[in-house]
Amino acid sequence: MAEAAKTIEEPMCRVNGVAVVPHLSGALFVPEFSALLVADLHFEKGSAYAAGGQLLPPYDTRKTISRLSEAVTDCGAQTVIALGDSFHDLGADNRIHDADAESLAALVSSASEWIWIEGNHDPEPPARFGGRTMPDMTLGGLMLRHEPSEGDAPGEICGHLHPAAKVAGRGRRLRCFATDGRRMILPAFGAYAGGLSVRDAAITSVFGRCPDAWVMGRDAVYPIPARRVVG
């Protein structure tokens, strides 16, 4: 079982009045519920690409599980909620290496509760790893789902769009948490998952403007106002 929740160093923000902590790993910790939220793990994306002839090192699942385990331990999370697209496709369960499957099952069983939210890539997450599957769920004042809903949705936390941001005067585009204080889109957690600019219409249409970005730097998460984010 995970350790009791503890104080972590990342800065805290609020979504619909609920205190949340954007973790450097790309996970979001909700201290009130000792819950760690992650989106778009995309287990076995590398093997899916390899099957299509695009060869990538086949260690993305192993790396993602390792990073997720470290985040759970670092935050002392009791509950883990994966917000969909945890598995890259419906065949991922047949391609995952036995050692990685064992590591994932052990990680799931170590949590007091583990919930898989259904995604568009994995509408039926494999049952053999344990945990519960749900289409969406509420967590206090938060609504957790995979894809952002249309219209105003205060408290919504989702994934799907893989937000990333480039800061004016800085280097490359980095994964980020996108938020306007009322709702939030989490960065893709998976090792091979990419990033979409928060100034892309797919993301600005969710918020009605370019959202603020909590950018994952090398050693910390940095809150960046929308005005400093470039296209």
C-alpha positions in Angstrom: 0.0 0.0 0.0 1.2 3.5 -0.8 2.5 5.7 2.1 0.3 8.3 3.7 0.0 11.6 1.8 2.9 13.9 2.5 4.0 17.4 1.7 5.6 17.8 -1.8 7.5 20.7 -3.2 5.6 21.4 -6.4 3.5 24.6 -6.4 -0.2 24.3 -5.7 -3.0 25.7 -7.8 -6.8 25.4 -7.7 -9.3 24.0 -10.2 -12.9 25.0 -9.4 -11.8 25.8 -5.9 -10.1 22.4 -5.3 -6.5 22.5 -4.4 -4.3 20.5 -6.8 -0.6 20.0 -7.2 0.9 19.7 -10.8 3.7 17.2 -10.3 6.9 17.3 -12.2 6.2 13.8 -13.6 3.1 15.1 -15.4 0.7 13.6 -12.8 -1.7 15.8 -10.8 -2.0 15.2 -7.1 -5.2 16.1 -5.2 -4.2 16.3 -1.5 -7.8 16.4 -0.2 -8.4 12.9 -1.5 -4.8 11.6 -1.6 -5.5 10.9 -5.3 -3.0 11.0 -8.2 -4.4 11.7 -11.6 -2.6 10.7 -14.8 -3.7 10.9 -18.4 -2.7 9.3 -21.7 -0.2 6.6 -20.5 -0.4 5.0 -23.9 1.2 1.7 -22.8 2.6 -0.3 -25.8 2.6 2.7 -28.2 6.1 1.7 -29.3 5.1 -1.9 -30.2 2.1 -0.6 -32.1 4.3 1.6 -34.2 6.7 -1.3 -34.7 3.9 -3.4 -36.0 3.3 -0.7 -38.6 6.9 -0.6 -39.7 8.0 2.4 -37.7 10.7 1.0 -35.3 11.1 2.6 -31.9 13.0 1.3 -28.8 10.5 -1.1 -27.2 10.9 0.3 -23.7 8.2 3.0 -23.5 5.8 0.9 -21.3 8.6 0.0 -18.9 9.7 3.6 -18.6 6.1 4.9 -18.1 5.4 2.3 -15.4 8.6 3.3 -13.6 7.9 7.0 -13.7 4.3 6.4 -12.5 5.5 4.3 -9.6 7.9 7.0 -8.6 5.1 9.6 -8.7 2.8 7.5 -6.6 5.6 7.1 -4.0 6.7 10.7 -4.1 3.2 12.0 -3.5 2.2 9.2 -1.1 -1.0 8.7 -3.1 -3.6 6.2 -1.8 -5.8 6.4 -5.0 -4.6 6.4 -8.6 -7.0 7.5 -11.4 -5.9 7.1 -15.0 -7.9 9.4 -17.2 -8.1 7.2 -20.4 -5.9 6.1 -23.2 -3.9 4.2 -20.7 -3.4 1.5 -23.3 -2.5 2.6 -26.8 -5.0 0.2 -28.5 -7.1 -2.9 -27.8 -4.1 -5.1 -28.7 -1.7 -3.7 -26.2 -2.5 -6.4 -23.6 -1.3 -9.0 -26.1 2.0 -7.2 -26.8 3.1 -6.1 -23.4 6.2 -7.9 -22.1 5.6 -10.3 -19.2 7.9 -8.4 -16.9 6.1 -5.1 -17.6 2.7 -6.8 -17.1 3.9 -8.1 -13.7 5.2 -4.6 -12.7 1.9 -2.9 -13.7 -0.2 -5.5 -11.9 1.9 -5.0 -8.8 1.7 -1.2 -9.0 -2.1 -1.4 -9.3 -2.4 -3.7 -6.4 -0.2 -1.5 -4.2 -2.8 1.3 -4.3 -5.8 1.4 -2.0 -7.9 2.1 -5.1 -7.0 2.2 -8.8 -9.5 3.5 -11.4 -9.2 3.3 -15.1 -11.3 5.9 -17.0 -12.3 4.7 -20.4 -10.5 6.4 -23.3 -11.0 6.5 -27.1 -7.9 4.3 -27.5 -9.0 1.9 -24.8 -12.8 1.8 -24.3 -12.3 -1.5 -22.5 -9.0 -1.5 -20.5 -7.7 -5.0 -19.8 -9.2 -6.5 -16.6 -6.2 -8.6 -15.7 -4.2 -5.8 -14.2 -6.8 -5.1 -11.6 -8.6 -1.8 -10.6 -12.0 -0.6 -11.6 -13.1 0.8 -14.9 -15.5 3.7 -15.2 -16.6 6.0 -18.1 -16.1 9.1 -15.9 -16.4 10.0 -12.2 -16.6 12.8 -9.7 -14.0 13.6 -7.1 -15.4 16.3 -4.8 -15.8 19.4 -6.9 -14.0 17.8 -9.8 -15.4 15.9 -12.8 -12.9 13.4 -14.2 -13.1 12.1 -17.8 -10.9 11.4 -20.8 -12.1 13.9 -23.4 -13.1 17.5 -22.7 -16.8 18.2 -22.9 -18.4 21.0 -25.0 -19.5 24.2 -23.3 -18.8 25.4 -19.8 -17.6 22.6 -17.5 -16.4 23.9 -14.2 -14.3 21.4 -12.3 -13.6 19.2 -15.3 -10.2 17.5 -15.4 -9.4 15.5 -18.5 -6.6 14.4 -20.9 -6.8 13.5 -24.6 -5.3 16.6 -26.1 -1.7 16.3 -24.8 -1.1 20.0 -24.1 2.3 21.6 -24.5 3.6 25.2 -24.4 6.5 27.2 -25.7 7.4 30.2 -23.5 8.4 33.5 -25.2 12.1 33.9 -25.2 12.8 30.3 -24.2 13.7 27.1 -26.0 11.6 24.2 -27.1 7.9 23.4 -26.5 7.4 21.4 -23.2 4.5 19.4 -21.9 2.2 21.3 -19.6 -1.0 21.4 -17.5 -3.4 23.7 -19.3 -5.9 25.5 -17.1 -8.1 28.6 -16.6 -8.7 27.9 -13.0 -12.1 26.4 -13.7 -11.1 23.3 -15.6 -7.8 21.6 -16.6 -6.3 19.4 -19.3 -3.4 17.2 -18.1 -0.3 16.5 -20.1 0.2 13.1 -21.7 2.1 11.0 -19.2 3.3 8.3 -21.7 6.9 8.1 -22.7 6.1 8.3 -26.4 3.1 10.6 -26.2 3.6 14.0 -28.0 2.3 17.5 -27.3 -0.1 19.9 -28.9 0.4 23.7 -28.4 -2.0 25.2 -26.0 -2.6 27.9 -28.7 -4.0 25.3 -31.0 -7.7 25.7 -31.7 -8.5 22.3 -30.3 -7.3 23.5 -26.9 -8.4 27.2 -27.0 -11.9 26.1 -27.9 -12.1 24.2 -24.6 -11.4 27.3 -22.6 -12.6 30.0 -24.9 -9.1 31.5 -24.9 -5.5 30.4 -24.6 -5.2 28.8 -21.1 -2.4 29.4 -18.6 0.2 26.7 -18.7 1.9 25.0 -15.8 5.0 23.9 -17.7 7.1 20.9 -16.8 10.7 22.1 -16.7 13.8 20.1 -16.0 13.6 20.4 -12.2 10.3 22.1 -11.4 6.8 22.9 -12.7 6.5 26.6 -13.7 3.2 28.6 -13.8 3.2 30.6 -17.1 0.4 33.0 -17.9 -1.2 32.7 -21.3 0.3 36.0 -22.5 3.8 34.5 -22.3 2.9 31.4 -24.3 3.7 31.7 -28.0 2.3 29.6 -30.9 
